[in-house]
Amino acid sequence: MAKKEENSLFVGISGGNELRKSMLECCKGILESLKEHETFKDLRAEKLRLIQQLKTEIKSLSKMINSLKTHLPKVKDTGVKKVEIQKPKENKPKPVKEVKPSTELEKLEAELNDIESKLKSLN
């Protein structure tokens, strides 16, 4: 069998350094994203572990409370009355009087409104 000769053809890439640099930046971004994803997975696993621990603690506390209830003596109503706290009467806010305008523009607008109201009353 005869070997086939292959003609090799070389192609030049213009801006090879820029292309290499942009590819390395992309790889860096991907690696940072993977790192963040791994920390997220670790946080999720820690959260699940803590939730499981909380559930076991709640079960344990519930058992202790039930045990305490069974060991406490049964007591009838002792006639203890709850004291109601009376709220102080709320004072109604006084109607706000018209505040004197502080700026020149507000003063002019107030005078204009007064003149307009007088004109309406005359008509």
N, C-alpha and C positions, 0 to 999 in steps of 0.2 A: 504494500500500500504506500502510496506516495503522499507525502505531506503537502497540504495546500499552503502556499505562501500567502501570508496576509500582508496587505499593504497598510502600514501604520500611518495614520494621519494625525498630526498634532494641531491643536487649535489654541490660539492665544486668547486669553481673557483680558479685556481692557479693564483697568481699575481693579486688579486682583487683590491688592492690599485692602481696598475699601470693601470689597465683597467679603474677604476673610474677616475683616473687622466687624461688619454687620452680622455675619453668621455667628461670630463669637458672642456678640451682644445678645442675639436671639437665644443662644444656648444658655447664657447667663440668666436671662429672664425666665426661661423654662425651669432652670434649676432653682431659682428663687421661689417660683410658684410651687414646685414640688416640695420644697422645704416648708413653705407655709401650709401646704396640704397635710404634711406629716404632723406638724404641730397641732393643726386642727383635729386630726385623728386622735392624737394623744389627749387633747383636751376633752374630746367626746368620750373616750374610754374612761378618763378620770371622772367625768360627770356621771357616767353610768355606775361606776364603782361607788361614788359617794351617794347616789340615789339608793343603791342597794343597801349600803350601810345604814342610811337613814330609815329605810323600811324595816330593817332588822331591829334597830333601836326603838322604833315606834311599837313594834310587836312586843318587845321586851317591856317597855313602859306600860303598855296596855295590860299585859299579864300582871305586872306589879300592882297596878291600880285595882284590877279585879280582886287580887289577893288581899289588898288593903281593905277593900269594901267588905269582903267576907269576914275579916277579922275585927272590924269595927262593930261596936254594939249597936243594936237597933234602938233608935230613940224616936219617941213620938214627938209631935209638934209641941215645942216648948212655949209657944205663944210669943215668940219674939217677933216684933213688928218692925217692918222696914220704915225708916224715917225718910219722908219725902222732902227733898230740898226744894224750897220755893224759889222760883226765879224772881229777881226784882223786876218791878214793872218797868217796862221800857218807856222812856220819855220820847214823845213824838218830836221829831226834828222840827224846829221852827222854820217857817217858810223863809227861804233865802231872799233877802232884799236885793234889788238890782244893784250890782256892783258898779261903781263909777269907773268908766273907761280910763285906762291909764295912758294909753298912747294917743297921739294927736289924731290918728286915723280913726280910732274907736270913738273919740269924742265927736268927730265930724259925722260919723255914721249915726251916732245916737241923736245928734241934733237934727239930722236929716229925717230920721224915723219920727221924731216928735213933730216936725213940720208936716210930714206926710199924714200923720194921724190927725192933726188939726185940720188939714185940707179935706180929709174924708169926712170929718164931723161937720164941716161947713156945707158939704154937698148934700 
